[in-house]
Amino acid sequence: MMNTGKRVATLIVALWAVGTGLRAEVVNETKFIRAEALRCEYLRNPLGIDVEKPRLSWKIEAKDEGGNLKVERGIKQTAYQVLVASSEELLKKDQGDLWDSGKVESDQSIQIEYSGKRLASQQRCYWKVRVWILESGKTEVSGWSDAATWTMGLLKPEDWQAKWITPPGTSPLVRKEFNLVGKPDRALVFANTRGYYELYVNGKKVDQAVLSPAISALSQRLFYQTYDVSGLLHAGNNCIGVWFGRGWARTGIEARVQLNATVGGKKIVIGTDRSWSCSPSSRTLLGGWSWGKFGGECLDARNEIPGWNQTGCAAGTWTPVQEESVFPGRVKATAQSCEPNRIGRVLPLAACTPLGNDTWELDFGTNLAGWMRLRLPQMAPGQKVTMRYSDRRIPSGFSDKELSTRTNARVGWSVKTADGERFYQTYNQIDEFISAGKPGEFCSKFNYHGFRYVIVEGLPAQPALGDAEALLVESDLESAGDFECSNDLFNRIYRMNLWTLGCLDLGGYMVDCPHRERLGYGDGQVSIDSQIMSRQMAAFYGKWAQDWRDTQNPSTGRFPNSSPTGGGGGGPAWGGTGCVLPWKLYNYYGDIRALNEGYEAMRKYTEFLESCCQKGILKRYDKSLWSFLGDWVPPGRETNGRWPSERCAELFNNCYRVYLMDILARTANVLGHADEAQRWQAR
């Protein structure tokens, strides 16, 4: 227990209930316990959320006199007060003009729903919280937390004044110059695209995120993201530049971008339309974006346009963009609700091995999902360097049959060296760089790879160790817990699992593999508990739960085997992720909203499985070999190469069916649907 005599300054605080419901009381104010890590909708200071009643949360932390974090037991929150203000100045004066919760007797510090004035599009909210705690029989009140913020997005369709545009090509550039009479008091950019993009203002990239936005069910929903660019704009001529990449948008890129600024009290809106211009960029996509054909990018340095995202650009050939007249209304535009992708770690080159004929094997020492950055020397204009990515270098001890299987055109690639032929598992992951006749650099932008090795062909000089590095790309997830013990093997297993999961969480869903399929298979549910114990996963899994609802068949209730991408094989336990995710979110985070939003979809899927039963037993419900998998990797499969029998698959899938019934019954009970709960429990 803390020494309260040393750490508590006793104050008599007169708290009069003026609009707050407080009564006068005498309390001790402690400066060593405060609410920290304030979050809105699970995110720190989010920009552009579109939840009308955001949920707030915080953690209670104790510190010693030196300000160091301490672990204290026996401390219990007994009440809280939240203030939400429309300005930072009002909040500093302890005035919550948007919402003052008053003193709420509660130990709850999560899922606190905003209950103040109705919020408008683009509204910025400033908030803080203080808590009453009980320790050693004494009640104390903390000081106010540091201020946190959230910003509302565009809440109504009419808030969007930008036109949908369709820039041609696979990685086009789009730009717009405009004049401002003064430096903006405030400026927000909203970007809503089908495919990847990078946003620039006056030559500077507006954030550190990569491969934006998160992946969605493109036929149902497109995410928009919000950026505060107030500090990047100035009086006079300005430029907005957007670099697009197709990604999963295989039928073409549709996008709209809108700047909302206030200059001297005057509102200014600049949105995409025919006045914006476009040009092909120096990049084109390689590959077909399908199984084993995700390819990569070709960077032709001869086609780079210097200063394309700055004012006064005279280089390149620019034409007006085309407006899209059909696209609006087909899909929902919603704010991205999960964390963006980021560069998580940068790994130096571990070894470089010459393979002959200007060919080199770069080894980064471990498998990862992400990018490689390679600095290239001066070469002749038009000289091509090819980079092939491999997660596995196949030993020479394989039999001819195994080598043939593993190195066919869909899977592998080989190179002849002085020491014999080397085989690599590549899945057609490939990048190209074409020299402009001067030193250059290659790094991916709108694609990524799963790799440890990169075989570089056409490079006349051996790269130095500092010329190449690998960049792990992962979701920007905060740590929630850690594991360490005296057994180094257990520690290594834990770190390996965490690293693997970090390689599979790009784009707001769990990817099966970064090189071959990139599908959000439902068997990603098996890592939910491990992830939540280690990382802040609530926003991530909340987004993925929405993906499953978006891809559910509205007529039959059937979930696909993967989401949001759709496709791939599986069975009841794959689609069942649409039921498991809301339940896990409730169990771990108390997220009752996730249950309310997911309940109807959960019920429909469970009823779909019931409709496929014969004499009370769930049977195969279509002819596809891949539609009724049971235990996908049972013990012994790697040695005997056999799938489970149909009977074993039925056993597994019926057990899983019962598991989903139990989840549905429990969910119905939590939500107060007593009759439904009893029906499914009886079933």
Disulfide bonds with the S-S distance in Angstrom:
none
